[in-house]
Amino acid sequence: MLRQNQRFLTQLYMLADLLCTLLVFLGAYWIKFESDWLAHVKSIPFSTYLVWGTVYSFSCVLVGFYVQFYSPKRRKSFSYDVLKIVQIQTVSFLGLLSLLYFTNESDVSRQFLLIFFCINIVAVSAYRYGVKQILSHFRRKGFNKRFVLIVGAGSLGRSFYANLHQHPDLGYEVLGFLDDFQREHAPEYSHMKPIIGTIDDLQRKLEKGPIDEVIMALPLDAHGKYGEIIDICERSGVKTMIIPDYFDLLPARPYFDNFAGIPLINVRDVPLDELGNRLLKRSFDIVFSILAIILTSPIMLFIVLGIKLTSPGPVLFRQERMGLDRKSFDMFKFRSMHVSTSQVSDTQWTVENDPRRTAFGSFLRRTSLDELPQFFNVLLGQMSVVGPRPERPYFVHQFKEDIPKYMIKHQIRPGITGWAQANGLRGDTSIKERIMHDIFYIENWTFIFDLKIIMKTIVKGLMNKNAY
Protein backbone atom coordinates (compact mmCIF):
# COMPACT_ATOMS: atom_id res chain seq x y z
CA MET A 1 0.00 0.00 0.00
CA LEU A 2 2.75 2.44 0.94
CA ARG A 3 4.60 1.48 -2.20
CA GLN A 4 1.68 2.76 -4.31
CA ASN A 5 1.27 6.04 -2.44
CA GLN A 6 4.60 7.81 -2.80
CA ARG A 7 2.87 11.10 -3.63
CA PHE A 8 0.91 10.91 -0.37
CA LEU A 9 4.12 10.21 1.57
CA THR A 10 5.83 13.17 -0.10
CA GLN A 11 2.97 15.46 0.93
CA LEU A 12 3.15 14.03 4.44
CA TYR A 13 6.89 14.77 4.62
CA MET A 14 6.31 18.36 3.47
CA LEU A 15 3.58 18.87 6.06
CA ALA A 16 5.75 17.34 8.81
CA ASP A 17 8.68 19.61 7.90
CA LEU A 18 6.38 22.62 7.97
CA LEU A 19 4.96 21.71 11.39
CA CYS A 20 8.41 20.92 12.79
CA THR A 21 9.74 24.31 11.70
CA LEU A 22 6.75 26.12 13.22
CA LEU A 23 7.18 24.24 16.52
CA VAL A 24 10.86 25.15 16.54
CA PHE A 25 9.83 28.78 15.98
CA LEU A 26 7.68 28.65 19.14
CA GLY A 27 10.54 27.04 21.06
CA ALA A 28 13.06 29.63 19.86
CA TYR A 29 10.67 32.45 20.74
CA TRP A 30 10.24 31.04 24.26
CA ILE A 31 14.00 30.70 24.74
CA LYS A 32 14.66 34.27 23.64
CA PHE A 33 11.70 36.18 25.12
CA GLU A 34 9.98 34.05 27.78
CA SER A 35 12.59 31.90 29.51
CA ASP A 36 14.62 34.74 31.06
CA TRP A 37 17.75 32.91 29.93
CA LEU A 38 18.76 35.73 27.60
CA ALA A 39 18.53 39.51 27.82
CA HIS A 40 15.75 40.82 25.59
CA VAL A 41 13.57 43.77 24.68
CA LYS A 42 10.16 43.14 23.07
CA SER A 43 10.18 45.95 20.51
CA ILE A 44 7.70 44.23 18.15
CA PRO A 45 4.70 41.98 18.89
CA PHE A 46 4.58 38.18 18.72
CA SER A 47 2.36 38.33 15.63
CA THR A 48 5.17 39.92 13.60
CA TYR A 49 7.56 37.15 14.56
CA LEU A 50 4.86 34.59 13.71
CA VAL A 51 4.46 36.06 10.21
CA TRP A 52 8.19 35.86 9.49
CA GLY A 53 8.43 32.43 11.09
CA THR A 54 5.67 31.21 8.78
CA VAL A 55 7.41 32.75 5.76
CA TYR A 56 10.63 30.98 6.74
CA SER A 57 8.82 27.65 7.24
CA PHE A 58 7.15 27.75 3.83
CA SER A 59 10.38 28.85 2.15
CA CYS A 60 12.15 25.80 3.63
CA VAL A 61 9.53 23.51 2.13
CA LEU A 62 9.69 25.25 -1.26
CA VAL A 63 13.48 25.16 -1.38
CA GLY A 64 13.38 21.51 -0.31
CA PHE A 65 10.95 20.70 -3.09
CA TYR A 66 13.15 22.55 -5.61
CA VAL A 67 16.31 20.62 -4.62
CA GLN A 68 14.35 17.31 -4.71
CA PHE A 69 14.60 16.75 -0.97
CA TYR A 70 11.18 15.10 -1.02
CA SER A 71 11.94 12.60 -3.77
CA PRO A 72 12.27 8.92 -2.70
CA LYS A 73 15.57 8.41 -0.84
CA ARG A 74 15.41 4.74 0.05
CA ARG A 75 18.98 4.20 -1.17
CA LYS A 76 20.38 7.45 0.30
CA SER A 77 22.33 7.57 3.56
CA PHE A 78 21.35 9.75 6.52
CA SER A 79 24.42 11.96 5.93
CA TYR A 80 22.87 12.87 2.56
CA ASP A 81 19.72 14.02 4.38
CA VAL A 82 21.72 16.10 6.85
CA LEU A 83 23.67 17.82 4.07
CA LYS A 84 20.43 18.64 2.23
CA ILE A 85 18.85 19.95 5.45
CA VAL A 86 21.82 22.27 6.09
CA GLN A 87 21.67 23.52 2.49
CA ILE A 88 17.91 24.13 2.62
CA GLN A 89 18.00 25.88 5.98
CA THR A 90 20.96 28.05 4.97
CA VAL A 91 19.37 29.19 1.69
CA SER A 92 16.05 29.88 3.43
CA PHE A 93 17.76 31.75 6.27
CA LEU A 94 19.72 33.96 3.88
CA GLY A 95 16.51 34.60 1.95
CA LEU A 96 14.74 35.61 5.16
CA LEU A 97 17.54 38.02 6.08
CA SER A 98 17.28 39.57 2.61
CA LEU A 99 13.52 40.05 2.99
CA LEU A 100 13.98 41.64 6.41
CA TYR A 101 16.54 44.03 4.92
CA PHE A 102 14.36 45.08 1.97
CA THR A 103 11.26 45.51 4.18
CA ASN A 104 13.18 47.54 6.78
CA GLU A 105 12.29 45.12 9.60
CA SER A 106 15.33 46.11 11.62
CA ASP A 107 13.69 45.42 14.99
CA VAL A 108 13.48 41.65 14.52
CA SER A 109 15.97 40.10 16.94
CA ARG A 110 18.96 38.68 15.07
CA GLN A 111 19.79 36.57 18.12
CA PHE A 112 16.32 35.01 17.92
CA LEU A 113 16.83 34.28 14.23
CA LEU A 114 20.16 32.59 14.91
CA ILE A 115 18.61 30.44 17.66
CA PHE A 116 15.74 29.58 15.32
CA PHE A 117 18.12 28.63 12.52
CA CYS A 118 20.41 26.41 14.64
CA ILE A 119 17.65 24.57 16.52
CA ASN A 120 15.75 24.04 13.28
CA ILE A 121 18.67 22.17 11.69
CA VAL A 122 18.99 19.94 14.76
CA ALA A 123 15.23 19.34 15.10
CA VAL A 124 14.56 18.52 11.45
CA SER A 125 17.63 16.24 11.34
CA ALA A 126 16.52 14.46 14.53
CA TYR A 127 12.98 13.80 13.37
CA ARG A 128 14.17 12.72 9.92
CA TYR A 129 16.59 10.29 11.58
CA GLY A 130 13.72 8.91 13.66
CA VAL A 131 11.55 8.44 10.59
CA LYS A 132 14.41 6.72 8.75
CA GLN A 133 14.96 4.32 11.65
CA ILE A 134 11.23 3.52 11.88
CA LEU A 135 11.00 2.85 8.13
CA SER A 136 14.12 0.63 8.31
CA HIS A 137 12.50 -1.33 11.15
CA PHE A 138 9.28 -1.88 9.19
CA ARG A 139 11.22 -2.88 6.07
CA ARG A 140 13.11 -5.51 8.05
CA LYS A 141 9.72 -6.83 9.18
CA GLY A 142 8.60 -7.12 5.56
CA PHE A 143 6.56 -3.93 5.14
CA ASN A 144 6.99 -1.19 2.50
CA LYS A 145 8.77 -3.57 0.14
CA ARG A 146 9.93 -2.88 -3.37
CA PHE A 147 10.12 -5.94 -5.61
CA VAL A 148 13.08 -6.51 -7.91
CA LEU A 149 13.64 -8.86 -10.84
CA ILE A 150 17.25 -9.54 -11.86
CA VAL A 151 17.92 -10.23 -15.55
CA GLY A 152 21.11 -12.27 -15.66
CA ALA A 153 22.14 -15.00 -13.20
CA GLY A 154 25.87 -14.76 -13.88
CA SER A 155 28.51 -13.37 -11.54
CA LEU A 156 27.14 -9.81 -11.84
CA GLY A 157 23.61 -10.78 -10.90
CA ARG A 158 24.72 -13.04 -8.05
CA SER A 159 27.05 -10.37 -6.63
CA PHE A 160 24.26 -7.81 -6.72
CA TYR A 161 21.87 -10.17 -4.96
CA ALA A 162 24.45 -11.01 -2.29
CA ASN A 163 25.08 -7.31 -1.57
CA LEU A 164 21.38 -6.47 -1.52
CA HIS A 165 20.71 -9.39 0.82
CA GLN A 166 23.01 -7.78 3.40
CA HIS A 167 20.84 -4.65 3.60
CA PRO A 168 17.30 -5.69 4.59
CA ASP A 169 16.71 -2.17 5.93
CA LEU A 170 16.48 -0.93 2.31
CA GLY A 171 13.28 -2.91 1.86
CA TYR A 172 14.09 -4.60 -1.47
CA GLU A 173 12.98 -8.17 -2.21
CA VAL A 174 14.31 -10.09 -5.21
CA LEU A 175 11.57 -12.19 -6.82
CA GLY A 176 14.04 -14.23 -8.86
CA PHE A 177 16.38 -14.31 -11.86
CA LEU A 178 15.77 -14.45 -15.60
CA ASP A 179 18.53 -16.11 -17.59
CA ASP A 180 18.73 -17.90 -20.93
CA PHE A 181 21.02 -20.51 -19.37
CA GLN A 182 19.32 -22.60 -16.69
CA ARG A 183 22.49 -22.69 -14.67
CA GLU A 184 22.61 -23.86 -11.07
CA HIS A 185 23.80 -21.51 -8.37
CA ALA A 186 27.17 -22.38 -6.87
CA PRO A 187 27.09 -23.74 -3.27
CA GLU A 188 28.05 -20.37 -1.80
CA TYR A 189 24.99 -18.86 -3.55
CA SER A 190 22.57 -21.67 -2.63
CA HIS A 191 20.48 -19.25 -0.54
CA MET A 192 19.61 -17.17 -3.61
CA LYS A 193 16.28 -16.95 -5.36
CA PRO A 194 15.83 -19.41 -8.24
CA ILE A 195 15.97 -18.77 -11.98
CA ILE A 196 12.27 -18.39 -12.82
CA GLY A 197 12.50 -18.11 -16.59
CA THR A 198 14.40 -16.91 -19.62
CA ILE A 199 14.82 -13.34 -20.84
CA ASP A 200 11.98 -13.96 -23.33
CA ASP A 201 9.66 -14.40 -20.33
CA LEU A 202 10.23 -10.81 -19.16
CA GLN A 203 7.02 -9.38 -20.67
CA ARG A 204 4.90 -12.11 -19.06
CA LYS A 205 6.56 -11.71 -15.67
CA LEU A 206 6.00 -7.94 -15.67
CA GLU A 207 2.32 -8.42 -16.49
CA LYS A 208 1.88 -11.11 -13.87
CA GLY A 209 3.65 -9.84 -10.76
CA PRO A 210 4.11 -6.60 -8.77
CA ILE A 211 7.61 -5.74 -10.02
CA ASP A 212 8.98 -2.25 -9.26
CA GLU A 213 12.47 -2.43 -10.75
CA VAL A 214 14.33 -4.61 -13.23
CA ILE A 215 18.08 -4.94 -12.71
CA MET A 216 20.01 -5.79 -15.86
CA ALA A 217 23.14 -7.76 -14.96
CA LEU A 218 24.12 -9.10 -18.36
CA PRO A 219 27.64 -9.54 -19.75
CA LEU A 220 28.98 -7.28 -22.48
CA ASP A 221 28.39 -9.89 -25.19
CA ALA A 222 24.63 -9.61 -24.47
CA HIS A 223 24.65 -5.89 -25.36
CA GLY A 224 22.28 -6.52 -28.28
CA LYS A 225 19.45 -7.45 -25.90
CA TYR A 226 19.60 -4.24 -23.84
CA GLY A 227 17.36 -2.19 -26.14
CA GLU A 228 14.57 -4.76 -26.24
CA ILE A 229 14.64 -5.29 -22.45
CA ILE A 230 14.52 -1.55 -21.73
CA ASP A 231 11.67 -1.10 -24.22
CA ILE A 232 9.62 -3.87 -22.56
CA CYS A 233 10.19 -2.40 -19.10
CA GLU A 234 9.29 1.15 -20.14
CA ARG A 235 6.10 0.01 -21.87
CA SER A 236 5.16 -1.70 -18.60
CA GLY A 237 6.02 1.38 -16.51
CA VAL A 238 8.82 -0.43 -14.63
CA LYS A 239 12.15 1.23 -13.73
CA THR A 240 15.24 -0.28 -15.33
CA MET A 241 18.75 -0.14 -13.93
CA ILE A 242 21.92 -1.49 -15.55
CA ILE A 243 24.95 -2.96 -13.78
CA PRO A 244 27.86 -2.53 -16.23
CA ASP A 245 30.01 -5.60 -16.74
CA TYR A 246 33.03 -3.41 -15.93
CA PHE A 247 31.61 -2.02 -12.68
CA ASP A 248 34.74 -3.01 -10.74
CA LEU A 249 36.66 -0.40 -12.75
CA LEU A 250 34.27 2.41 -11.78
CA PRO A 251 34.21 4.49 -8.59
CA ALA A 252 31.41 4.15 -6.05
CA ARG A 253 29.62 7.13 -7.63
CA PRO A 254 30.35 7.31 -11.35
CA TYR A 255 29.56 10.62 -12.99
CA PHE A 256 27.83 10.85 -16.36
CA ASP A 257 28.89 13.67 -18.63
CA ASN A 258 27.85 14.76 -22.11
CA PHE A 259 30.28 15.52 -24.90
CA ALA A 260 29.16 16.45 -28.42
CA GLY A 261 25.75 14.92 -27.72
CA ILE A 262 27.27 11.60 -26.61
CA PRO A 263 26.84 10.44 -22.97
CA LEU A 264 30.16 9.63 -21.32
CA ILE A 265 31.00 7.91 -18.03
CA ASN A 266 33.56 9.86 -16.03
CA VAL A 267 35.61 7.10 -14.42
CA ARG A 268 36.77 9.34 -11.58
CA ASP A 269 34.41 12.12 -10.57
CA VAL A 270 36.17 14.54 -8.22
CA PRO A 271 33.80 17.02 -6.49
CA LEU A 272 36.70 19.44 -6.07
CA ASP A 273 36.94 19.77 -9.86
CA GLU A 274 33.93 22.11 -9.57
CA LEU A 275 34.95 25.75 -9.24
CA GLY A 276 32.44 26.49 -6.47
CA ASN A 277 33.73 23.62 -4.32
CA ARG A 278 37.35 24.63 -4.89
CA LEU A 279 36.63 28.24 -3.90
CA LEU A 280 34.80 27.14 -0.77
CA LYS A 281 37.60 24.81 0.30
CA ARG A 282 40.34 27.33 -0.49
CA SER A 283 38.55 30.13 1.40
CA PHE A 284 38.16 27.87 4.41
CA ASP A 285 41.83 26.85 4.21
CA ILE A 286 42.98 30.48 4.26
CA VAL A 287 40.75 31.51 7.17
CA PHE A 288 41.45 28.36 9.21
CA SER A 289 45.23 28.48 8.71
CA ILE A 290 45.43 32.18 9.66
CA LEU A 291 43.45 31.50 12.85
CA ALA A 292 45.57 28.41 13.59
CA ILE A 293 48.82 30.36 13.18
CA ILE A 294 47.58 33.17 15.45
CA LEU A 295 46.26 30.81 18.15
CA THR A 296 49.30 28.52 18.15
CA SER A 297 51.95 31.25 17.87
CA PRO A 298 52.84 31.04 21.62
CA ILE A 299 53.22 27.25 21.26
CA MET A 300 55.38 27.68 18.15
CA LEU A 301 57.59 30.18 20.00
CA PHE A 302 58.04 27.63 22.81
CA ILE A 303 58.95 24.95 20.22
CA VAL A 304 61.52 27.24 18.57
CA LEU A 305 63.20 27.81 21.94
CA GLY A 306 63.05 24.09 22.75
CA ILE A 307 64.72 23.08 19.49
CA LYS A 308 67.44 25.73 19.85
CA LEU A 309 68.24 24.71 23.43
CA THR A 310 68.27 20.94 22.88
CA SER A 311 70.12 20.35 19.59
CA PRO A 312 72.26 22.25 17.08
CA GLY A 313 70.87 23.02 13.66
CA PRO A 314 68.01 24.91 12.01
CA VAL A 315 64.55 25.19 13.58
CA LEU A 316 62.63 24.34 10.42
CA PHE A 317 63.05 21.20 8.36
CA ARG A 318 62.19 21.40 4.66
CA GLN A 319 61.46 18.23 2.77
CA GLU A 320 60.44 17.72 -0.85
CA ARG A 321 56.95 16.25 -1.18
CA MET A 322 54.72 15.53 -4.16
CA GLY A 323 51.44 17.48 -4.25
CA LEU A 324 48.65 18.55 -6.58
CA ASP A 325 49.10 17.45 -10.21
CA ARG A 326 52.28 15.53 -9.22
CA LYS A 327 54.19 18.81 -8.67
CA SER A 328 56.83 18.88 -5.95
CA PHE A 329 57.05 21.46 -3.16
CA ASP A 330 58.99 21.96 0.08
CA MET A 331 56.90 20.94 3.08
CA PHE A 332 57.74 22.67 6.38
CA LYS A 333 58.08 20.92 9.72
CA PHE A 334 59.75 21.72 13.02
CA ARG A 335 63.02 19.79 13.06
CA SER A 336 62.65 16.73 15.28
CA MET A 337 65.82 14.84 14.27
CA HIS A 338 69.54 15.41 14.24
CA VAL A 339 70.81 17.12 11.11
CA SER A 340 71.57 14.63 8.31
CA THR A 341 72.06 14.65 4.55
CA SER A 342 69.08 15.07 2.23
CA GLN A 343 69.85 11.62 0.79
CA VAL A 344 69.09 10.05 4.16
CA SER A 345 65.98 12.10 4.98
CA ASP A 346 64.47 11.69 1.52
CA THR A 347 64.93 7.93 1.18
CA GLN A 348 64.65 6.46 4.69
CA TRP A 349 61.39 5.63 6.43
CA THR A 350 60.95 6.74 10.04
CA VAL A 351 60.69 3.76 12.40
CA GLU A 352 59.82 3.23 16.05
CA ASN A 353 62.63 4.34 18.38
CA ASP A 354 64.41 5.92 15.43
CA PRO A 355 67.95 6.87 16.63
CA ARG A 356 67.90 9.99 14.47
CA ARG A 357 65.28 11.65 16.69
CA THR A 358 66.21 14.16 19.36
CA ALA A 359 64.66 13.90 22.83
CA PHE A 360 62.61 17.04 22.26
CA GLY A 361 61.82 15.90 18.73
CA SER A 362 60.27 12.67 20.05
CA PHE A 363 57.84 14.79 22.07
CA LEU A 364 57.03 16.92 19.01
CA ARG A 365 56.32 13.89 16.83
CA ARG A 366 54.16 12.10 19.41
CA THR A 367 51.99 15.20 19.83
CA SER A 368 52.05 16.16 16.10
CA LEU A 369 53.30 19.63 17.07
CA ASP A 370 56.07 19.28 14.49
CA GLU A 371 53.35 19.67 11.81
CA LEU A 372 52.32 23.22 12.82
CA PRO A 373 54.50 25.04 10.21
CA GLN A 374 52.48 23.31 7.48
CA PHE A 375 49.78 25.94 7.99
CA PHE A 376 52.19 28.22 6.13
CA ASN A 377 52.19 25.67 3.28
CA VAL A 378 48.40 25.99 3.29
CA LEU A 379 48.62 29.79 3.01
CA LEU A 380 51.02 29.41 0.08
CA GLY A 381 48.48 27.21 -1.70
CA GLN A 382 50.72 24.13 -1.66
CA MET A 383 48.58 22.22 0.83
CA SER A 384 45.07 22.14 2.27
CA VAL A 385 43.99 21.71 5.88
CA VAL A 386 42.34 18.40 4.93
CA GLY A 387 43.51 16.08 2.18
CA PRO A 388 45.71 13.04 1.49
CA ARG A 389 49.07 13.29 3.20
CA PRO A 390 51.87 14.16 0.73
CA GLU A 391 54.72 11.70 0.26
CA ARG A 392 58.36 12.02 -0.75
CA PRO A 393 58.99 11.56 -4.51
CA TYR A 394 61.37 8.67 -3.80
CA PHE A 395 58.58 6.64 -2.19
CA VAL A 396 55.92 7.84 -4.65
CA HIS A 397 57.84 6.24 -7.52
CA GLN A 398 57.94 2.99 -5.54
CA PHE A 399 54.33 2.95 -4.43
CA LYS A 400 52.82 3.82 -7.80
CA GLU A 401 54.20 0.57 -9.25
CA ASP A 402 53.09 -1.66 -6.37
CA ILE A 403 49.82 -0.12 -5.15
CA PRO A 404 46.87 0.24 -7.57
CA LYS A 405 45.36 3.72 -7.88
CA TYR A 406 48.08 5.27 -5.69
CA MET A 407 48.53 8.30 -7.96
CA ILE A 408 44.84 9.29 -7.72
CA LYS A 409 45.65 11.10 -4.46
CA HIS A 410 47.52 13.76 -6.47
CA GLN A 411 44.31 14.97 -8.14
CA ILE A 412 43.68 17.29 -5.18
CA ARG A 413 45.88 19.30 -2.80
CA PRO A 414 47.54 17.26 -0.04
CA GLY A 415 46.50 17.98 3.52
CA ILE A 416 47.86 18.44 7.02
CA THR A 417 45.39 15.77 8.09
CA GLY A 418 43.16 13.42 6.14
CA TRP A 419 40.53 10.71 6.39
CA ALA A 420 43.26 8.06 6.73
CA GLN A 421 45.09 9.94 9.49
CA ALA A 422 41.85 10.64 11.37
CA ASN A 423 41.30 6.87 11.44
CA GLY A 424 44.73 6.16 12.92
CA LEU A 425 46.56 5.27 9.69
CA ARG A 426 49.87 6.98 10.39
CA GLY A 427 53.48 5.86 10.59
CA ASP A 428 54.06 2.15 10.07
CA THR A 429 50.56 1.27 8.81
CA SER A 430 49.22 -0.19 5.58
CA ILE A 431 49.77 2.05 2.55
CA LYS A 432 46.96 0.24 0.71
CA GLU A 433 44.49 1.06 3.50
CA ARG A 434 45.60 4.70 3.46
CA ILE A 435 45.01 4.93 -0.27
CA MET A 436 41.56 3.37 0.09
CA HIS A 437 40.68 6.06 2.64
CA ASP A 438 42.20 8.80 0.47
CA ILE A 439 40.23 7.73 -2.62
CA PHE A 440 37.02 7.55 -0.57
CA TYR A 441 37.67 11.13 0.60
CA ILE A 442 38.42 12.37 -2.93
CA GLU A 443 35.23 10.84 -4.37
CA ASN A 444 32.97 11.82 -1.47
CA TRP A 445 34.29 15.26 -0.53
CA THR A 446 31.90 17.71 1.09
CA PHE A 447 32.56 20.71 3.30
CA ILE A 448 30.82 18.86 6.17
CA PHE A 449 33.17 15.90 5.62
CA ASP A 450 36.16 18.24 6.04
CA LEU A 451 34.77 19.54 9.33
CA LYS A 452 34.18 15.98 10.52
CA ILE A 453 37.80 15.02 9.75
CA ILE A 454 39.15 18.09 11.55
CA MET A 455 37.06 17.34 14.65
CA LYS A 456 38.02 13.67 14.59
CA THR A 457 41.70 14.61 14.24
CA ILE A 458 41.52 16.98 17.21
CA VAL A 459 39.74 14.43 19.38
CA LYS A 460 41.62 11.26 18.36
CA GLY A 461 44.39 11.97 15.92
CA LEU A 462 46.87 14.34 17.58
CA MET A 463 48.28 11.73 19.97
CA ASN A 464 48.94 8.56 17.99
CA LYS A 465 50.97 5.45 18.84
CA ASN A 466 52.11 5.20 15.19
CA ALA A 467 53.47 8.76 15.07
CA TYR A 468 57.21 8.05 15.11
HELIX and SHEET records of a PDB file:
HELIX    1   1 LEU A    2  GLN A    4  5                                   3    
HELIX    2   2 GLN A    6  TYR A   29  1                                  24    
HELIX    3   3 TRP A   30  GLU A   34  3                                   5    
HELIX    4   4 PHE A   46  TYR A   66  1                                  21    
HELIX    5   5 PHE A   78  PHE A  102  1                                  25    
HELIX    6   6 ARG A  110  ARG A  140  1                                  31    
HELIX    7   7 SER A  155  HIS A  165  1                                  11    
HELIX    8   8 PRO A  168  LEU A  170  5                                   3    
HELIX    9   9 PRO A  187  TYR A  189  5                                   3    
HELIX   10  10 ILE A  199  ASP A  201  5                                   3    
HELIX   11  11 LEU A  202  LYS A  208  1                                   7    
HELIX   12  12 LEU A  220  LYS A  225  5                                   6    
HELIX   13  13 TYR A  226  ARG A  235  1                                  10    
HELIX   14  14 PHE A  247  LEU A  249  5                                   3    
HELIX   15  15 PRO A  271  ASP A  273  5                                   3    
HELIX   16  16 LEU A  275  THR A  310  1                                  36    
HELIX   17  17 LEU A  324  ARG A  326  5                                   3    
HELIX   18  18 SER A  342  THR A  347  1                                   6    
HELIX   19  19 ALA A  359  THR A  367  1                                   9    
HELIX   20  20 LEU A  369  GLU A  371  5                                   3    
HELIX   21  21 GLN A  374  LEU A  379  1                                   6    
HELIX   22  22 PRO A  393  ASP A  402  1                                  10    
HELIX   23  23 TYR A  406  GLN A  411  5                                   6    
HELIX   24  24 TRP A  419  ALA A  422  1                                   4    
HELIX   25  25 ILE A  431  GLU A  443  1                                  13    
HELIX   26  26 PHE A  447  LYS A  456  1                                  10    
HELIX   27  27 THR A  457  GLY A  461  3                                   5    
SHEET    1   A 5 ILE A 195  GLY A 197  0                                        
SHEET    2   A 5 TYR A 172  LEU A 178  1                                        
SHEET    3   A 5 ARG A 146  VAL A 151  1                                        
SHEET    4   A 5 GLU A 213  MET A 216  1                                        
SHEET    5   A 5 LYS A 239  ILE A 242  1                                        
SHEET    1   B 2 TYR A 255  PHE A 259  0                                        
SHEET    2   B 2 ILE A 262  ASN A 266 -1                                        
SHEET    1   C 2 LEU A 316  MET A 322  0                                        
SHEET    2   C 2 SER A 328  PHE A 334 -1                                        
SHEET    1   D 2 SER A 384  VAL A 386  0                                        
SHEET    2   D 2 GLY A 415  THR A 417  1                                        
END                                                                             
